Amino acid sequence: MRGQKSLGFALVCDAPRPGRGRLRKTRAIAAAACLVFVAGSAGALAQNAEALRQLEWCKSASKMVSDAHGISASTTSPSYARMAETACSKAIELFGPRQERWEAYFTRGLIYLGKSDHELAIADFTKAIDSTSIENWQPYWWRAFCHNMKASFSTGDERATEKELALTDANKAIEINPMEAMLYRNRALMHGPGQEALAATDRAMGECVQSINLSYELLPRKGWKPGDSVDRTAERGGCRL
């Protein structure tokens, strides 16, 4: 009898405490989850790095097919255009829903614009705008340029619609970046018949903003230096609106 009690006591002592098995199982599951998380994070970092690499390839290749305005010349360098388009498309795929993809859309839009594929360019500039919550003036401006180009090959109501779309986008670009002289000068070219006064104002604004943005070393060349009155600047053809 005493032996049986001892055996029973030994069996009780050797049995795992209630809940200990579940604790070990929980720890194992947590460890596995950590490994999955780490592996997923590493994969995401690698994908992000590859997306950035593809974007840089895209931007570098696009520069090889661009002129000073950021467009054209792709017909003389079709291989670079194909490289840039492929790299941009890959970057867009790798970025997924991340906001960084806006620049890949934007750069691919410039490639399409250089090939005179205005519809594809407009579509990509629109995606660049919609892909990020941060307002960038460049997609708006180049979409305006595309609409204006389409207007130049259109007539009647279609021409008027494209002109209106171009001016709307140009206005938005200037709203975002009012200190870019090029925007005013080029918007002056988008105004139609009966809008000569608006075009003249834009040209004046372009001159004004350019003079404001001049570095100190260049200011004397414009006829102004620290200590001069504002009236003298106006007399010299500066910021007069």
C-alpha positions in Angstrom: 0.0 0.0 0.0 2.8 2.4 0.9 4.5 1.5 -2.3 1.4 2.3 -4.3 1.1 5.7 -2.5 4.7 6.4 -3.3 4.2 5.5 -7.0 1.1 7.6 -7.1 3.0 10.5 -5.6 5.8 10.1 -8.1 3.3 10.1 -11.0 1.8 13.3 -9.7 5.1 14.9 -9.3 6.3 14.0 -12.8 3.1 15.2 -14.4 3.4 18.7 -16.0 1.7 21.5 -14.1 -1.6 22.6 -15.6 -1.0 25.3 -18.2 2.8 24.7 -18.7 2.2 22.9 -22.0 0.0 25.7 -23.2 2.7 28.2 -22.2 5.4 26.4 -24.2 3.1 26.2 -27.2 2.3 29.9 -27.0 6.0 30.7 -26.8 6.7 28.5 -29.8 4.0 30.3 -31.8 5.3 33.7 -30.7 8.8 32.7 -31.8 7.5 31.5 -35.1 5.6 34.8 -35.6 8.7 36.8 -34.8 10.6 34.8 -37.4 7.9 35.5 -40.0 7.9 39.2 -39.1 11.7 39.5 -39.4 11.7 37.6 -42.7 8.8 39.8 -43.9 10.6 43.0 -42.8 13.8 41.9 -44.5 11.8 41.1 -47.7 10.1 44.5 -47.6 13.4 46.3 -47.1 14.9 44.4 -50.0 11.9 45.2 -52.2 12.1 48.8 -51.2 15.8 48.9 -52.0 15.2 47.3 -55.4 12.4 49.8 -56.1 14.7 52.7 -55.4 17.4 51.2 -57.6 14.9 50.8 -60.5 13.7 54.4 -60.0 17.3 55.7 -60.2 17.8 53.6 -63.4 14.6 55.1 -64.7 15.7 58.7 -63.9 19.2 58.2 -65.2 18.0 56.7 -68.5 15.4 59.4 -68.9 18.1 62.0 -68.7 19.8 60.5 -71.6 16.7 61.0 -73.8 15.8 64.5 -72.5 16.5 68.0 -73.5 16.8 71.0 -71.2 13.0 71.1 -70.7 12.9 67.5 -69.6 11.3 66.1 -72.7 11.9 65.0 -76.3 15.0 63.5 -78.0 13.7 60.0 -77.2 13.4 59.3 -80.9 17.2 59.6 -81.2 17.8 57.3 -78.2 15.1 54.6 -78.4 17.2 52.2 -76.4 17.4 54.6 -73.5 13.7 55.3 -73.7 12.9 51.6 -73.5 15.3 51.2 -70.6 13.7 54.1 -68.7 10.2 53.0 -69.4 11.0 49.4 -68.2 12.7 50.6 -65.1 9.9 53.0 -64.2 7.3 50.3 -64.7 9.3 47.9 -62.4 9.7 50.6 -59.8 5.9 51.3 -59.8 5.3 47.5 -59.4 7.7 47.2 -56.5 6.6 50.3 -54.6 3.0 49.0 -54.6 0.7 51.5 -52.8 3.6 53.5 -51.3 3.6 57.2 -52.0 7.2 57.1 -53.4 5.8 55.6 -56.6 4.6 59.1 -57.7 8.1 59.9 -58.9 8.2 56.7 -61.0 4.8 57.6 -62.6 6.0 61.2 -63.2 9.3 60.1 -64.8 7.6 57.5 -67.0 5.1 60.3 -68.0 8.1 62.4 -69.2 9.3 59.4 -71.3 5.9 59.1 -72.9 5.8 62.9 -73.5 9.2 62.7 -75.2 7.7 60.1 -77.5 4.6 62.4 -78.1 2.3 59.8 -76.5 0.3 62.6 -74.9 -2.5 60.4 -73.7 -0.2 58.0 -71.9 1.8 60.9 -70.5 -1.4 62.6 -69.1 -2.5 59.3 -67.6 0.9 58.9 -65.8 1.0 62.5 -64.6 -2.5 62.0 -63.2 -1.4 58.8 -61.4 1.6 60.7 -60.0 -0.8 63.3 -58.6 -3.1 60.7 -57.1 -0.4 58.5 -55.7 0.7 60.9 -53.0 -0.8 63.2 -50.5 2.1 65.7 -51.0 1.4 68.2 -53.7 4.2 68.5 -56.2 4.0 71.1 -58.9 5.9 69.1 -61.6 3.1 66.6 -62.6 0.6 69.4 -62.8 2.8 71.5 -65.0 3.7 68.7 -67.4 0.1 67.6 -67.6 -0.7 71.2 -68.6 2.0 71.0 -71.2 0.5 67.8 -72.7 -3.0 69.3 -72.8 -1.6 72.4 -74.5 0.2 70.3 -77.1 -3.1 68.4 -77.7 -4.9 71.7 -78.1 -2.4 72.8 -80.8 -3.4 69.7 -82.9 -7.2 70.2 -82.2 -9.9 72.4 -83.4 -13.3 73.8 -82.2 -14.7 72.6 -78.9 -11.9 70.0 -78.4 -9.2 72.7 -78.7 -11.1 74.9 -76.2 -11.4 72.0 -73.7 -7.7 71.1 -73.9 -6.8 74.8 -73.5 -9.0 75.0 -70.4 -7.5 71.9 -68.9 -4.0 73.2 -69.6 -4.7 76.5 -67.9 -6.3 74.7 -64.9 -3.2 72.6 -64.4 -0.8 75.5 -65.0 -2.7 77.5 -62.4 -2.4 74.7 -59.9 1.3 74.3 -60.5 1.8 78.1 -59.9 -0.3 77.9 -56.8 2.0 75.2 -55.4 5.2 76.9 -56.6 4.6 80.6 -57.1 8.4 81.4 -57.2 9.2 79.6 -60.5 9.6 82.1 -63.3 9.4 79.5 -66.0 5.8 78.7 -65.1 4.6 82.2 -65.6 6.4 82.6 -68.9 5.1 79.3 -70.3 1.6 79.9 -69.1 1.6 83.2 -71.1 1.9 81.0 -74.2 -1.2 79.0 -73.2 -3.6 82.0 -73.3 -5.8 82.2 -76.3 -7.3 85.0 -78.4 -8.8 87.8 -76.2 -6.5 86.9 -73.3 -3.6 89.1 -74.4 -3.7 91.1 -71.1 -3.4 87.9 -69.1 -0.4 86.8 -71.3 1.3 90.1 -70.7 0.8 89.9 -67.0 2.3 86.4 -66.9 5.3 87.6 -68.8 5.7 90.5 -66.4 5.3 88.1 -63.4 8.0 85.8 -64.9 10.4 88.7 -65.1 9.5 89.8 -61.5 9.9 86.3 -60.0 13.2 85.8 -61.8 14.6 89.0 -60.5 13.5 88.1 -56.9 15.2 84.7 -57.2 18.5 86.1 -58.5 21.6 85.5 -56.4 23.3 88.5 -54.8 26.1 88.4 -57.3 23.7 88.8 -60.2 21.5 91.5 -58.8 23.8 94.4 -59.9 23.5 93.2 -63.5 19.8 93.8 -63.3 20.4 97.4 -62.3 19.7 97.0 -58.6 21.9 96.7 -55.6 21.3 97.0 -51.8 20.4 100.5 -50.9 18.6 101.4 -54.1 15.0 102.5 -53.9 12.2 100.4 -55.3 11.3 103.2 -57.7 14.7 102.8 -59.4 14.1 99.1 -59.9 10.8 99.8 -61.6 12.4 102.4 -63.8 15.0 99.8 -64.9 12.2 97.5 -66.0 12.1 95.2 -63.0 9.1 94.1 -60.9 6.3 96.4 -62.3 2.8 94.9 -62.4 
